[in-house]
Amino acid sequence: MVWHIAVVVVMLATGYDLYLRLRAPRGERVRGGTDELTRLENRRAFYELAGREFERARRYGHPFTIAYFDLDDFREVSHLFPHQVGDELLRLVAGAARRSVRASDVVARLGGDQYALLLVETGPDAAGAAVKKLQQTLQELSEETGLPLSVSGGVVTCLQPTESLEAAIGAADRLLHGAKAAGRDTFWSEVIVPQPVEAFEPTRLRRANRAPPGFDVPMPPPRDRPF
């Protein structure tokens, strides 16, 4: 099994590096904003691009979605195998995430095995479709390579911009931790709908997604403890 994984890692790493060399530059980039390992946007670039999209959404009334996710088994793989195997896991997830969204969307590696998606002008249904495509792509890759590639995360769709970008990011991070506690290959989602004139806080609707059930599976009732 160890030799099988090692051979697969070498083959995939070679092919992935060739793909990155041939890929044309995409969209609007931030100087010094590329993650060296995965060639995705890095944390700095993600927050800068998310800030621009937040202001654009606020100005024109467009929805947008932010998703945080990470690998379910990355820590175990890092302990059992050489670091090259963990690096290949990160590259495979990066490629799967990039193929699961549009060219206009942003895919970033925030650090370690944590990733983020910024889906521009994207409502909850389209966001759910992107998450399902990511899960399906990773499942197929896992079957081909024998590597554990499931991810879990949190998804926040803003039909109206929140009070701040930090609020949306904080919600995505909180949902990520809830999904990780619920089980592997799990996504929790939240939709922030337009705020009524008389209300102070946006009304929030929660949904959960866990493969193979659909994206509409109700979230378990909240527990009497803080996130």
Secondary structure, 3 states (H helix, E strand, C coil): CHHHHHHHHHHHHHHHHHHHHHCCCCCCCCCCCECCCCCCECHHHHHHHHHHHHHHHHHHCCCEEEEEEEECCHHHHHHHCCHHHHHHHHHHHHHHHHHHCCCCCEEEEEECCEEEEEEECCCHHHHHHHHHHHHHHHHHHHHHHCCCCCEEEEEEEECCCCCCHHHHHHHHHHHHHHHHHHCCCEEEEEEECCCCCCCCCCCEEEEEEECCCCCCECCCCCCCCCC
